[in-house]
Amino acid sequence: MNIELDTHTHTLASGHAYSTITEMIDAAVDKGLKLLAITEHAPAMPGSCKDFYFYNLKILPRFQKGLEIMFGVELNVMDYEGRLDLPERYIECTDLRIASLHPPCLKPGTMAENTSAVLGAIHNPYVDILGHPDDGRYPLDYEKIIAEAKKYGKIVELNNNSMSPLNSRTNARENDRKILKLCKKYEVPVVMGTDAHVSFMVGDLDKALEVVLEAEFPEELLMNDSVEKFKRYLEAGRKIGFGVH
């Protein structure tokens, strides 16, 4: 598969990542990507940037060295109702919005509580992508979540970093198989993201690709082979999200 985009990366601004914006751009260009999304952790993540960082993203150029760049945010789900940690006026300043569960921001609960938290994020029209829902520390009702993602026009992430032996997420590969099966059933788009916290991880989607191929996931629902296709689904999802009441 030809990979054109990486939709989940972090720079020094996230507090526990190790490369600059320029280094991430150079790595993406070297990998032959056409689009890179830099999605810093929102403020509730320990050590990350403050609200105003996202407001000032307007000063950054969206094209460098032939590469399109989206400056986004990885929002933290803060409670079992799905509230997020960045005010809407700052979310609106970003190009791409991922919503994820992280233990420093929300303690894992019961399956019902975790599922409620994710559904709350799905119902937020500003959220574009459901980030690493494969984390076994948060048991989820995947059928309910994927069905709702379809209704609200969300893209589901297949996170390459979740499957790294160095990652603290559990049962990711097994959970990703379940997620892909349901995304195929409900025709929900999936995007692979590296979750790169250093430049040499940019564009490295080998583990995610293995799972995609094992699952025989439909190419038309996988977003990484075409910037145009990804942006088309993104725009359509936002129209659905803001139109659903």
N, C-alpha and C positions, 0 to 999 in steps of 0.2 A: 504493500500500500504506500502511496505517495503521501507523506505527511507535510501539510502546509502550515499548521498552526499549533501553538501551545498556549492554552488558555488559563494556566494556573501557575504563577511564579511569584517569588518574593525577593526583595533586595534588602540591603542593610537597614532600610527604614522600618522593616518589620521587627527588628530587634534581635532576632535569633537566626538571621540569614547573613550571608557573608560576601555578597558581590554588589557592585554599584549598578545603576541603571545602564551606564555605558557598557559595562562588562557583560551584562545580560543581553543587550542588543547585539554586541559583537558575537556572542556565542550563538544567538539565533541566526544571524547572517551566515556564520560559518556552517551551521547545520542545514542551510538552504531553506529556512522557514520564510513564509510570506507574511505571517502575522504572529506577534507575541503579545500576550496579555500579562501585564505586571499587576498583581492583585495583592496589595499589602494587607496585612492583618489589620482589622479595625481596632479601635482603642482599648477594648476590654482585654485583649491579649497582653499579658505582661511584657513590658518593654517596647511595645509597638508605638506607632506614631499617633499623634493627637488628631482631634476632629479637623482642625484647620489645615492639616496636611492635604486632605482630600479636596478642600475648597481651592487650594492653590495649584491643583493639577492642571488647571487651564493654561498655565504658562508653558507646558511641555509640548514639544512638537510631536505630532502623531505619525510622522514618517521620518525615518532615518536610514540612510544607506540602503534604500530600496525596500526597507521593512516597514510594514504598518504596525503601529503600537497602540494597544488599548491600555489606558491607565485605569485600573479598577480597584476593587476592594474585596477581601474575604471577610464577610460579616460574621460575627459570632452570635449564635442563638443563645439567649441569656436566661430563658425560663421555659417552663413546659407549655406556655401559651405561644411560644415562638417569637417573642419580642427580640429585636435586634439592637446592636450597640452603637449605631450611628444614626443621628437625626436625618430625616429625609432631605433637608436642605443641603446636606453634605453628600448624601448618597447620589443626589441628582447631578453632582459634579463629576461623577465617575462614568467611565465608558462601559464597564462590565461589573456585575455584582454576583458573587458567589456567597451562599449561606451555608455554614458548617457548624457542626457540634465539636467543641473542644473542651476537655476536662478542666482546664484552668478557668473556664467561663461558665460551664454548666456541669454539675455533677451528674454522672449517668444515673438514670432512674429505672423504673420498671419499663417493660415494653410499651405499655399504654402511655406512660409519661413521655418517654422518648419519642414515640410516634406522634403524640400531640404537639411536641415541640417542633418537629420537622413539618408537620402539616401547617402549623402557624406560619412558618417561614415560607412554605409553598403558597399560602394565601396572600402573602405580601406581594403586591404587584411590582415592586422594585427589584425583587430577586429574579435573576436570570437562570442561575445554575445551582443545583443541589450538590454541595461539595462533599466528597468522600463519604457517602452514606453506607459504606462497607465496613465501618469501624465496629467490630464485634463487642467493644466495650459498651456500646449503645444498642441493645437489642431493639429491632424495629419490625413493625408489621409491613413488610415490603410490598405486599399486594395493595394494601390501602394507600401507601405512599406513591407508588408508581401510577396507580389509577388516578390519584389526585393531581399528580404532575402532568398527566395527559390533559386533564380538564383545565388546568391553569396555565398550560403552555410552557412548562419548565423543561429545561435540558438537564439530564442527569449526568453527573461526572463519573468517569472511570479513572480513579486516581492511581497513577503508576507508583507513587511513593508509598501508598498503603501496603503494597506487596513486598516492600523491601524488608529484609531480615533485621535491619536497623530500626525500623519503625515500631512504635509502641502500640499501633492499632492491631487488633487481633482478628483472626479468621477472615481476613480481607478477600483472599482469592475465592474461598468458598462462597462468601456473601456476594461477591461480584458475579459469580455464575448465576446465582438466584436473581440478582438485579437485571442482568442482561436478558435472561429468559422472560422476565416480566416486561421489560422494555420492548422486547420483540412482540410479545402478546398484545400490548396496548399501543404499539407503534409510537413509543416515546423516543425522541432523539437523545443520543449519547455523545459526549465529547470526552476524549482522553486528555488528561492534564498531568504534567509531570509533578506539580507541587514542588518545583525546584527551589531550593534555598541557597544554591550556589550556582555559578554560571555553567560549570561543566555538566550539570544535570539537565540543562535546557534541551528540549526536544528529544530526550531519551525516554521513549515510551515502550521499551521492549517487553516489559512484564504485562502491561495493559494489552499490547497487541497479541500476546500469547493467549490471553483469556478471550479476547474478541474472536480469534481464529478458532479456538476450541468450541466456542458457543455458536459458531457459524452465524454470527450476528449480521443482519442485512446492511450492506454497504450504504444504502440510501439513508439509513438512520444514523450512520456514524459521521460525525462532523469534521474530522481532522483532515480529510483529503481535499477540502475545498473551502477557501475563505468565503467565497460567495454563498455557498450553501449554508455555512455556519451563520453568516450575517442575515441571511434570509429567514432561517429558523428563529434567530434571536429577535428580529423585528416582529415576526408573526407571534411569537410567544408573548412579547410585551403588549401587543394589541389584545391578545386573549386575556392576559393577566389584569390589565386595566379595565377590560370590559366585563369580567366576571364579577358578579355581586353575590 
